[in-house]
Amino acid sequence: MNQMNYDIWHELFETHCHSFSVLGHLDGTTIATGLTDTTWFKIDGTMKMLIYRTLSESLLKSVLKTK
């Protein structure tokens, strides 16, 4: 917390999103067609994993809630 690292985080996160082809999910151009849209929910899970992997344990505990 002593240094600003958003720019570094943003670059790394965007690189991951390109690698997993999920930018449409991130920018809102890909939306779920309904509760049975398994492809969208799979991408949503991938996005959550990418975000969770970039957080410190203490921050993860403050943002991760079940359901």
N, CA, C and O atoms as a CHARMM CRD file, in Angstrom:
* protein
*
  268
    1    1 MET  N      0.81000  -1.19800   0.00000 PROA 1      0.00000
    2    1 MET  CA     0.00000   0.00000   0.00000 PROA 1      0.00000
    3    1 MET  C      0.85200   1.26000   0.00000 PROA 1      0.00000
    4    1 MET  O      0.31600   2.36600  -0.07300 PROA 1      0.00000
    5    2 ASN  N      2.16100   1.11200   0.08000 PROA 2      0.00000
    6    2 ASN  CA     3.02800   2.28800   0.12100 PROA 2      0.00000
    7    2 ASN  C      3.32000   2.86200  -1.26000 PROA 2      0.00000
    8    2 ASN  O      3.85400   3.96500  -1.37300 PROA 2      0.00000
    9    3 GLN  N      2.97700   2.12900  -2.30000 PROA 3      0.00000
   10    3 GLN  CA     3.23300   2.64900  -3.62800 PROA 3      0.00000
   11    3 GLN  C      2.02100   2.44700  -4.52300 PROA 3      0.00000
   12    3 GLN  O      1.24800   1.50700  -4.33800 PROA 3      0.00000
   13    4 MET  N      1.86500   3.32400  -5.47800 PROA 4      0.00000
   14    4 MET  CA     0.76500   3.22300  -6.42300 PROA 4      0.00000
   15    4 MET  C      1.15700   2.21100  -7.50200 PROA 4      0.00000
   16    4 MET  O      2.17000   2.38700  -8.18000 PROA 4      0.00000
   17    5 ASN  N      0.36600   1.16400  -7.65900 PROA 5      0.00000
   18    5 ASN  CA     0.72200   0.15100  -8.64600 PROA 5      0.00000
   19    5 ASN  C     -0.42600  -0.13600  -9.60600 PROA 5      0.00000
   20    5 ASN  O     -0.42600  -1.16400 -10.28400 PROA 5      0.00000
   21    6 TYR  N     -1.40900   0.76800  -9.67000 PROA 6      0.00000
   22    6 TYR  CA    -2.55000   0.54200 -10.55300 PROA 6      0.00000
   23    6 TYR  C     -2.12500   0.37600 -11.99900 PROA 6      0.00000
   24    6 TYR  O     -2.61400  -0.52600 -12.67900 PROA 6      0.00000
   25    7 ASP  N     -1.22700   1.21900 -12.48900 PROA 7      0.00000
   26    7 ASP  CA    -0.81300   1.14000 -13.89400 PROA 7      0.00000
   27    7 ASP  C     -0.20800  -0.21600 -14.22500 PROA 7      0.00000
   28    7 ASP  O     -0.48300  -0.78400 -15.28200 PROA 7      0.00000
   29    8 ILE  N      0.60800  -0.72800 -13.32500 PROA 8      0.00000
   30    8 ILE  CA     1.21700  -2.05000 -13.53700 PROA 8      0.00000
   31    8 ILE  C      0.13600  -3.12200 -13.50200 PROA 8      0.00000
   32    8 ILE  O      0.10200  -4.00400 -14.36100 PROA 8      0.00000
   33    9 TRP  N     -0.74900  -3.04600 -12.50400 PROA 9      0.00000
   34    9 TRP  CA    -1.84100  -4.02000 -12.39000 PROA 9      0.00000
   35    9 TRP  C     -2.70800  -3.99500 -13.63800 PROA 9      0.00000
   36    9 TRP  O     -3.05000  -5.04600 -14.18000 PROA 9      0.00000
   37   10 HSD  N     -3.06600  -2.79400 -14.10000 PROA 10     0.00000
   38   10 HSD  CA    -3.92000  -2.64800 -15.27600 PROA 10     0.00000
   39   10 HSD  C     -3.29000  -3.30800 -16.49600 PROA 10     0.00000
   40   10 HSD  O     -3.96200  -4.03800 -17.22500 PROA 10     0.00000
   41   11 GLU  N     -2.02700  -3.05700 -16.71700 PROA 11     0.00000
   42   11 GLU  CA    -1.32700  -3.63700 -17.87200 PROA 11     0.00000
   43   11 GLU  C     -1.31400  -5.16100 -17.79300 PROA 11     0.00000
   44   11 GLU  O     -1.61300  -5.83900 -18.77600 PROA 11     0.00000
   45   12 LEU  N     -0.96800  -5.69700 -16.62800 PROA 12     0.00000
   46   12 LEU  CA    -0.93600  -7.15600 -16.47100 PROA 12     0.00000
   47   12 LEU  C     -2.32100  -7.77000 -16.61400 PROA 12     0.00000
   48   12 LEU  O     -2.47300  -8.81400 -17.24700 PROA 12     0.00000
   49   13 PHE  N     -3.33100  -7.13200 -16.03300 PROA 13     0.00000
   50   13 PHE  CA    -4.69200  -7.65500 -16.11000 PROA 13     0.00000
   51   13 PHE  C     -5.21300  -7.63000 -17.53100 PROA 13     0.00000
   52   13 PHE  O     -5.83100  -8.59500 -17.98100 PROA 13     0.00000
   53   14 GLU  N     -4.97300  -6.54100 -18.24500 PROA 14     0.00000
   54   14 GLU  CA    -5.41300  -6.44700 -19.63300 PROA 14     0.00000
   55   14 GLU  C     -4.70500  -7.49200 -20.49800 PROA 14     0.00000
   56   14 GLU  O     -5.31600  -8.05700 -21.40500 PROA 14     0.00000
   57   15 THR  N     -3.44700  -7.74800 -20.23100 PROA 15     0.00000
   58   15 THR  CA    -2.71700  -8.79200 -20.95100 PROA 15     0.00000
   59   15 THR  C     -3.35400 -10.15300 -20.71700 PROA 15     0.00000
   60   15 THR  O     -3.51400 -10.93200 -21.65600 PROA 15     0.00000
   61   16 HSD  N     -3.71900 -10.44600 -19.47400 PROA 16     0.00000
   62   16 HSD  CA    -4.41700 -11.69700 -19.17500 PROA 16     0.00000
   63   16 HSD  C     -5.74100 -11.77100 -19.92400 PROA 16     0.00000
   64   16 HSD  O     -6.08900 -12.81900 -20.46800 PROA 16     0.00000
   65   17 CYS  N     -6.47200 -10.67900 -19.95500 PROA 17     0.00000
   66   17 CYS  CA    -7.76800 -10.66500 -20.64400 PROA 17     0.00000
   67   17 CYS  C     -7.60800 -10.93000 -22.13300 PROA 17     0.00000
   68   17 CYS  O     -8.40900 -11.65500 -22.72300 PROA 17     0.00000
   69   18 HSD  N     -6.58800 -10.35200 -22.74100 PROA 18     0.00000
   70   18 HSD  CA    -6.31500 -10.64400 -24.14800 PROA 18     0.00000
   71   18 HSD  C     -5.99400 -12.12600 -24.32700 PROA 18     0.00000
   72   18 HSD  O     -6.48500 -12.76000 -25.26100 PROA 18     0.00000
   73   19 SER  N     -5.18500 -12.67100 -23.44900 PROA 19     0.00000
   74   19 SER  CA    -4.77500 -14.07100 -23.55200 PROA 19     0.00000
   75   19 SER  C     -5.94600 -15.03100 -23.46000 PROA 19     0.00000
   76   19 SER  O     -5.95500 -16.06600 -24.12700 PROA 19     0.00000
   77   20 PHE  N     -6.93900 -14.70000 -22.63500 PROA 20     0.00000
   78   20 PHE  CA    -8.09400 -15.56700 -22.44100 PROA 20     0.00000
   79   20 PHE  C     -9.28400 -15.16500 -23.31700 PROA 20     0.00000
   80   20 PHE  O    -10.35900 -15.75500 -23.20300 PROA 20     0.00000
   81   21 SER  N     -9.10600 -14.17700 -24.18200 PROA 21     0.00000
   82   21 SER  CA   -10.15600 -13.69500 -25.09000 PROA 21     0.00000
   83   21 SER  C    -11.43300 -13.31700 -24.34700 PROA 21     0.00000
   84   21 SER  O    -12.52700 -13.73000 -24.73100 PROA 21     0.00000
   85   22 VAL  N    -11.28800 -12.52800 -23.28200 PROA 22     0.00000
   86   22 VAL  CA   -12.44500 -12.15600 -22.46900 PROA 22     0.00000
   87   22 VAL  C    -12.64200 -10.63100 -22.37700 PROA 22     0.00000
   88   22 VAL  O    -13.35900 -10.16100 -21.49300 PROA 22     0.00000
   89   23 LEU  N    -12.03000  -9.87200 -23.25500 PROA 23     0.00000
   90   23 LEU  CA   -12.17200  -8.41700 -23.17900 PROA 23     0.00000
   91   23 LEU  C    -13.61800  -7.96800 -23.37100 PROA 23     0.00000
   92   23 LEU  O    -14.03900  -6.98500 -22.76200 PROA 23     0.00000
   93   24 GLY  N    -14.37900  -8.66300 -24.19900 PROA 24     0.00000
   94   24 GLY  CA   -15.78700  -8.31200 -24.39200 PROA 24     0.00000
   95   24 GLY  C    -16.58000  -8.42200 -23.10900 PROA 24     0.00000
   96   24 GLY  O    -17.51900  -7.66000 -22.87900 PROA 24     0.00000
   97   25 HSD  N    -16.20800  -9.35200 -22.29500 PROA 25     0.00000
   98   25 HSD  CA   -16.86900  -9.51600 -20.99800 PROA 25     0.00000
   99   25 HSD  C    -16.50200  -8.35400 -20.09000 PROA 25     0.00000
  100   25 HSD  O    -17.33500  -7.86500 -19.32600 PROA 25     0.00000
  101   26 LEU  N    -15.28500  -7.92400 -20.17300 PROA 26     0.00000
  102   26 LEU  CA   -14.79800  -6.84000 -19.32100 PROA 26     0.00000
  103   26 LEU  C    -15.38500  -5.48900 -19.72600 PROA 26     0.00000
  104   26 LEU  O    -15.76900  -4.69800 -18.86400 PROA 26     0.00000
  105   27 ASP  N    -15.45600  -5.22200 -21.01300 PROA 27     0.00000
  106   27 ASP  CA   -15.93900  -3.90200 -21.45800 PROA 27     0.00000
  107   27 ASP  C    -17.45300  -3.85600 -21.68300 PROA 27     0.00000
  108   27 ASP  O    -17.99300  -2.81500 -22.05600 PROA 27     0.00000
  109   28 GLY  N    -18.13400  -4.97900 -21.45900 PROA 28     0.00000
  110   28 GLY  CA   -19.59000  -4.99800 -21.54700 PROA 28     0.00000
  111   28 GLY  C    -20.15100  -5.26500 -22.93000 PROA 28     0.00000
  112   28 GLY  O    -21.36900  -5.23500 -23.10600 PROA 28     0.00000
  113   29 THR  N    -19.30500  -5.52500 -23.91700 PROA 29     0.00000
  114   29 THR  CA   -19.82600  -5.80800 -25.25800 PROA 29     0.00000
  115   29 THR  C    -20.32700  -7.24000 -25.39300 PROA 29     0.00000
  116   29 THR  O    -21.04200  -7.55800 -26.34300 PROA 29     0.00000
  117   30 THR  N    -19.96200  -8.10500 -24.45700 PROA 30     0.00000
  118   30 THR  CA   -20.48500  -9.46000 -24.41800 PROA 30     0.00000
  119   30 THR  C    -21.40300  -9.55500 -23.21000 PROA 30     0.00000
  120   30 THR  O    -20.96600  -9.35700 -22.07600 PROA 30     0.00000
  121   31 ILE  N    -22.68400  -9.86000 -23.45100 PROA 31     0.00000
  122   31 ILE  CA   -23.63500  -9.95800 -22.34700 PROA 31     0.00000
  123   31 ILE  C    -24.32000 -11.31900 -22.36400 PROA 31     0.00000
  124   31 ILE  O    -24.43000 -11.95800 -23.41000 PROA 31     0.00000
  125   32 ALA  N    -24.77300 -11.74800 -21.20700 PROA 32     0.00000
  126   32 ALA  CA   -25.45900 -13.04000 -21.09700 PROA 32     0.00000
  127   32 ALA  C    -26.79500 -12.96800 -21.82900 PROA 32     0.00000
  128   32 ALA  O    -27.49000 -11.95300 -21.77400 PROA 32     0.00000
  129   33 THR  N    -27.14100 -14.04600 -22.50800 PROA 33     0.00000
  130   33 THR  CA   -28.42900 -14.10400 -23.20000 PROA 33     0.00000
  131   33 THR  C    -29.51900 -14.66600 -22.29900 PROA 33     0.00000
  132   33 THR  O    -30.68700 -14.69700 -22.68600 PROA 33     0.00000
  133   34 GLY  N    -29.15500 -15.10600 -21.11600 PROA 34     0.00000
  134   34 GLY  CA   -30.12100 -15.64600 -20.16000 PROA 34     0.00000
  135   34 GLY  C    -29.41000 -16.45500 -19.10100 PROA 34     0.00000
  136   34 GLY  O    -28.18500 -16.57400 -19.11600 PROA 34     0.00000
  137   35 LEU  N    -30.18100 -17.01200 -18.17800 PROA 35     0.00000
  138   35 LEU  CA   -29.60000 -17.78800 -17.08200 PROA 35     0.00000
  139   35 LEU  C    -28.98600 -19.10700 -17.53200 PROA 35     0.00000
  140   35 LEU  O    -28.27300 -19.74800 -16.76000 PROA 35     0.00000
  141   36 THR  N    -29.25100 -19.52000 -18.76700 PROA 36     0.00000
  142   36 THR  CA   -28.69500 -20.78100 -19.27600 PROA 36     0.00000
  143   36 THR  C    -27.54000 -20.56000 -20.23900 PROA 36     0.00000
  144   36 THR  O    -27.11700 -21.49400 -20.92000 PROA 36     0.00000
  145   37 ASP  N    -27.03000 -19.35100 -20.30500 PROA 37     0.00000
  146   37 ASP  CA   -25.90700 -19.02400 -21.19500 PROA 37     0.00000
  147   37 ASP  C    -24.61300 -19.52100 -20.55900 PROA 37     0.00000
  148   37 ASP  O    -23.89200 -18.75300 -19.92300 PROA 37     0.00000
  149   38 THR  N    -24.32400 -20.80800 -20.73500 PROA 38     0.00000
  150   38 THR  CA   -23.17900 -21.42700 -20.06900 PROA 38     0.00000
  151   38 THR  C    -21.85100 -20.82400 -20.52600 PROA 38     0.00000
  152   38 THR  O    -20.91000 -20.74300 -19.73700 PROA 38     0.00000
  153   39 THR  N    -21.76100 -20.40500 -21.76900 PROA 39     0.00000
  154   39 THR  CA   -20.51900 -19.79200 -22.25300 PROA 39     0.00000
  155   39 THR  C    -20.24200 -18.50100 -21.50200 PROA 39     0.00000
  156   39 THR  O    -19.11500 -18.26600 -21.06800 PROA 39     0.00000
  157   40 TRP  N    -21.26400 -17.65700 -21.34200 PROA 40     0.00000
  158   40 TRP  CA   -21.08400 -16.39600 -20.63100 PROA 40     0.00000
  159   40 TRP  C    -20.67700 -16.65100 -19.18500 PROA 40     0.00000
  160   40 TRP  O    -19.77500 -15.98800 -18.67300 PROA 40     0.00000
  161   41 PHE  N    -21.33100 -17.60400 -18.51800 PROA 41     0.00000
  162   41 PHE  CA   -21.00900 -17.88100 -17.11900 PROA 41     0.00000
  163   41 PHE  C    -19.62400 -18.50700 -16.96300 PROA 41     0.00000
  164   41 PHE  O    -18.96800 -18.31800 -15.93900 PROA 41     0.00000
  165   42 LYS  N    -19.18500 -19.24400 -17.96500 PROA 42     0.00000
  166   42 LYS  CA   -17.82000 -19.77900 -17.93800 PROA 42     0.00000
  167   42 LYS  C    -16.81200 -18.63100 -18.02700 PROA 42     0.00000
  168   42 LYS  O    -15.82200 -18.61100 -17.29600 PROA 42     0.00000
  169   43 ILE  N    -17.06800 -17.68100 -18.92200 PROA 43     0.00000
  170   43 ILE  CA   -16.19200 -16.51600 -19.04900 PROA 43     0.00000
  171   43 ILE  C    -16.24600 -15.68500 -17.77500 PROA 43     0.00000
  172   43 ILE  O    -15.22000 -15.16600 -17.33700 PROA 43     0.00000
  173   44 ASP  N    -17.42700 -15.54900 -17.17300 PROA 44     0.00000
  174   44 ASP  CA   -17.56600 -14.80600 -15.92700 PROA 44     0.00000
  175   44 ASP  C    -16.70000 -15.42600 -14.83400 PROA 44     0.00000
  176   44 ASP  O    -16.04500 -14.71100 -14.07600 PROA 44     0.00000
  177   45 GLY  N    -16.69700 -16.75100 -14.75300 PROA 45     0.00000
  178   45 GLY  CA   -15.84800 -17.44000 -13.78100 PROA 45     0.00000
  179   45 GLY  C    -14.37400 -17.20700 -14.05900 PROA 45     0.00000
  180   45 GLY  O    -13.58200 -17.03000 -13.13300 PROA 45     0.00000
  181   46 THR  N    -14.00700 -17.20800 -15.32700 PROA 46     0.00000
  182   46 THR  CA   -12.61800 -16.93900 -15.70400 PROA 46     0.00000
  183   46 THR  C    -12.22100 -15.53200 -15.27900 PROA 46     0.00000
  184   46 THR  O    -11.12600 -15.32400 -14.75500 PROA 46     0.00000
  185   47 MET  N    -13.11200 -14.56000 -15.50300 PROA 47     0.00000
  186   47 MET  CA   -12.82500 -13.18300 -15.10900 PROA 47     0.00000
  187   47 MET  C    -12.63400 -13.07900 -13.59800 PROA 47     0.00000
  188   47 MET  O    -11.70900 -12.41600 -13.12900 PROA 47     0.00000
  189   48 LYS  N    -13.51000 -13.73300 -12.84000 PROA 48     0.00000
  190   48 LYS  CA   -13.38000 -13.69300 -11.38500 PROA 48     0.00000
  191   48 LYS  C    -12.05200 -14.28800 -10.94800 PROA 48     0.00000
  192   48 LYS  O    -11.38600 -13.74300 -10.06800 PROA 48     0.00000
  193   49 MET  N    -11.65800 -15.41400 -11.56500 PROA 49     0.00000
  194   49 MET  CA   -10.37700 -16.01900 -11.20900 PROA 49     0.00000
  195   49 MET  C     -9.22500 -15.07600 -11.51000 PROA 49     0.00000
  196   49 MET  O     -8.30100 -14.95200 -10.70700 PROA 49     0.00000
  197   50 LEU  N     -9.26900 -14.40300 -12.66600 PROA 50     0.00000
  198   50 LEU  CA    -8.20200 -13.46900 -13.02400 PROA 50     0.00000
  199   50 LEU  C     -8.12000 -12.33500 -12.01600 PROA 50     0.00000
  200   50 LEU  O     -7.02500 -11.93800 -11.61600 PROA 50     0.00000
  201   51 ILE  N     -9.25900 -11.81300 -11.60400 PROA 51     0.00000
  202   51 ILE  CA    -9.26600 -10.72000 -10.62900 PROA 51     0.00000
  203   51 ILE  C     -8.76300 -11.21800  -9.27700 PROA 51     0.00000
  204   51 ILE  O     -7.89000 -10.59600  -8.67100 PROA 51     0.00000
  205   52 TYR  N     -9.30800 -12.33600  -8.80400 PROA 52     0.00000
  206   52 TYR  CA    -8.93000 -12.85400  -7.48800 PROA 52     0.00000
  207   52 TYR  C     -7.43600 -13.16800  -7.41100 PROA 52     0.00000
  208   52 TYR  O     -6.81300 -12.97400  -6.36700 PROA 52     0.00000
  209   53 ARG  N     -6.86100 -13.65200  -8.51500 PROA 53     0.00000
  210   53 ARG  CA    -5.44200 -14.00100  -8.52400 PROA 53     0.00000
  211   53 ARG  C     -4.53600 -12.79200  -8.38700 PROA 53     0.00000
  212   53 ARG  O     -3.36900 -12.92800  -8.02000 PROA 53     0.00000
  213   54 THR  N     -5.06400 -11.60600  -8.68100 PROA 54     0.00000
  214   54 THR  CA    -4.20700 -10.41700  -8.64100 PROA 54     0.00000
  215   54 THR  C     -4.27500  -9.68700  -7.30100 PROA 54     0.00000
  216   54 THR  O     -3.55900  -8.70700  -7.09700 PROA 54     0.00000
  217   55 LEU  N     -5.12000 -10.15000  -6.39300 PROA 55     0.00000
  218   55 LEU  CA    -5.30500  -9.45800  -5.11800 PROA 55     0.00000
  219   55 LEU  C     -4.46200 -10.07300  -4.01800 PROA 55     0.00000
  220   55 LEU  O     -4.20900 -11.27700  -4.00800 PROA 55     0.00000
  221   56 SER  N     -4.03600  -9.23900  -3.10300 PROA 56     0.00000
  222   56 SER  CA    -3.34200  -9.74600  -1.91700 PROA 56     0.00000
  223   56 SER  C     -4.34800 -10.52000  -1.07200 PROA 56     0.00000
  224   56 SER  O     -5.55700 -10.34100  -1.21600 PROA 56     0.00000
  225   57 GLU  N     -3.84900 -11.37400  -0.19800 PROA 57     0.00000
  226   57 GLU  CA    -4.74000 -12.18800   0.62800 PROA 57     0.00000
  227   57 GLU  C     -5.65800 -11.33400   1.49200 PROA 57     0.00000
  228   57 GLU  O     -6.84300 -11.64000   1.62500 PROA 57     0.00000
  229   58 SER  N     -5.13100 -10.27800   2.07300 PROA 58     0.00000
  230   58 SER  CA    -5.96000  -9.43800   2.93900 PROA 58     0.00000
  231   58 SER  C     -7.05600  -8.72300   2.14000 PROA 58     0.00000
  232   58 SER  O     -8.18600  -8.60500   2.61200 PROA 58     0.00000
  233   59 LEU  N     -6.73300  -8.25300   0.95000 PROA 59     0.00000
  234   59 LEU  CA    -7.73400  -7.60400   0.11900 PROA 59     0.00000
  235   59 LEU  C     -8.74900  -8.61800  -0.39000 PROA 59     0.00000
  236   59 LEU  O     -9.94500  -8.33000  -0.43900 PROA 59     0.00000
  237   60 LEU  N     -8.28600  -9.78500  -0.76400 PROA 60     0.00000
  238   60 LEU  CA    -9.18400 -10.83700  -1.23200 PROA 60     0.00000
  239   60 LEU  C    -10.21500 -11.17800  -0.16500 PROA 60     0.00000
  240   60 LEU  O    -11.39400 -11.35200  -0.47300 PROA 60     0.00000
  241   61 LYS  N     -9.78300 -11.27200   1.07200 PROA 61     0.00000
  242   61 LYS  CA   -10.70900 -11.58700   2.17200 PROA 61     0.00000
  243   61 LYS  C    -11.76500 -10.50600   2.34600 PROA 61     0.00000
  244   61 LYS  O    -12.87800 -10.79300   2.78900 PROA 61     0.00000
  245   62 SER  N    -11.43200  -9.27200   2.00300 PROA 62     0.00000
  246   62 SER  CA   -12.40900  -8.19500   2.17500 PROA 62     0.00000
  247   62 SER  C    -13.38300  -8.08300   1.01300 PROA 62     0.00000
  248   62 SER  O    -14.45200  -7.49700   1.17800 PROA 62     0.00000
  249   63 VAL  N    -13.05300  -8.62700  -0.16200 PROA 63     0.00000
  250   63 VAL  CA   -13.94100  -8.50500  -1.31300 PROA 63     0.00000
  251   63 VAL  C    -14.63800  -9.80700  -1.70200 PROA 63     0.00000
  252   63 VAL  O    -15.67000  -9.77100  -2.37300 PROA 63     0.00000
  253   64 LEU  N    -14.11200 -10.92200  -1.30500 PROA 64     0.00000
  254   64 LEU  CA   -14.68200 -12.21300  -1.70800 PROA 64     0.00000
  255   64 LEU  C    -15.79700 -12.60600  -0.75000 PROA 64     0.00000
  256   64 LEU  O    -15.58000 -12.79700   0.44600 PROA 64     0.00000
  257   65 LYS  N    -16.97200 -12.72000  -1.30000 PROA 65     0.00000
  258   65 LYS  CA   -18.13800 -13.15200  -0.52300 PROA 65     0.00000
  259   65 LYS  C    -18.77300 -14.32900  -1.26300 PROA 65     0.00000
  260   65 LYS  O    -18.78900 -14.35400  -2.49300 PROA 65     0.00000
  261   66 THR  N    -19.28800 -15.28800  -0.52600 PROA 66     0.00000
  262   66 THR  CA   -19.95800 -16.40900  -1.18000 PROA 66     0.00000
  263   66 THR  C    -21.35100 -15.98800  -1.59700 PROA 66     0.00000
  264   66 THR  O    -22.09700 -15.37500  -0.83400 PROA 66     0.00000
  265   67 LYS  N    -21.67700 -16.33100  -2.81900 PROA 67     0.00000
  266   67 LYS  CA   -22.98200 -16.02700  -3.44000 PROA 67     0.00000
  267   67 LYS  C    -23.37200 -14.60200  -3.19400 PROA 67     0.00000
  268   67 LYS  O    -24.43500 -14.16800  -3.63900 PROA 67     0.00000
